[in-house]
Amino acid sequence: MLEIILWVFLGIIIGLITGIVTISLVTSGRIADLENEIQDLRTQRKLLKEEIFRLDNQAKPKPRKKRNYKSKNKKR
């Protein structure tokens, strides 16, 4: 009876260790993907900030000169 309990206990321990290793291997790939996505988003944010800064600091266009129209039928 004691031998069966020890085998069950040993099976539980081996199962826990195997489960922990499997979960850590699966999540390590996900963590790497998430870190890559974070880096991509940071790069995109930096580029968008530069674009906003560039658009905000553009010089205003020069106003057009007033056109002097000569009316053809001017009554005096």
C-alpha positions in Angstrom: 0.0 0.0 0.0 2.8 2.4 0.9 4.6 1.6 -2.4 1.5 2.6 -4.4 1.3 6.0 -2.6 4.9 6.7 -3.3 4.5 5.9 -7.0 1.5 8.2 -7.2 3.4 10.9 -5.3 6.4 10.5 -7.7 4.0 10.7 -10.7 2.5 13.9 -9.4 6.0 15.5 -8.9 7.2 14.4 -12.4 3.9 15.7 -13.9 4.3 19.1 -12.2 7.8 19.5 -13.4 6.9 18.5 -16.9 3.9 20.9 -16.9 5.9 23.8 -15.7 8.6 23.3 -18.3 6.0 22.9 -21.1 4.2 26.1 -20.0 7.4 28.1 -19.8 8.4 27.0 -23.3 5.0 28.0 -24.8 4.9 31.4 -23.0 8.5 32.3 -23.9 7.5 32.4 -27.6 4.5 34.6 -26.9 6.6 37.0 -24.7 9.1 37.4 -27.6 6.2 38.2 -30.0 4.8 40.7 -27.6 8.2 42.4 -27.0 8.6 42.7 -30.8 5.2 44.2 -31.1 6.0 46.7 -28.4 9.2 47.7 -30.2 7.3 48.2 -33.5 4.7 50.3 -31.8 7.4 52.5 -30.1 9.0 53.0 -33.5 5.7 53.9 -35.1 5.0 56.4 -32.3 8.4 58.0 -32.7 7.8 58.4 -36.5 4.3 59.8 -36.0 5.7 62.4 -33.4 8.3 63.5 -35.9 5.6 63.8 -38.6 3.4 65.9 -36.3 6.4 68.1 -35.3 7.3 68.6 -39.0 3.7 69.5 -39.9 3.3 72.0 -37.0 6.6 73.8 -37.8 5.9 74.5 -41.4 6.2 78.2 -42.5 2.9 79.9 -43.3 2.5 80.6 -47.0 3.0 84.2 -48.2 -0.1 86.1 -48.9 -1.0 86.8 -52.5 -0.5 90.2 -54.0 -3.7 92.2 -54.5 -4.7 92.3 -58.1 -5.5 95.6 -59.6 -8.3 95.1 -62.1 -9.0 97.9 -64.5 -12.7 98.1 -65.3 -13.4 98.4 -69.0 -16.6 100.4 -68.7 -15.7 103.0 -66.3 -18.1 106.0 -66.3 -16.8 109.5 -65.5 
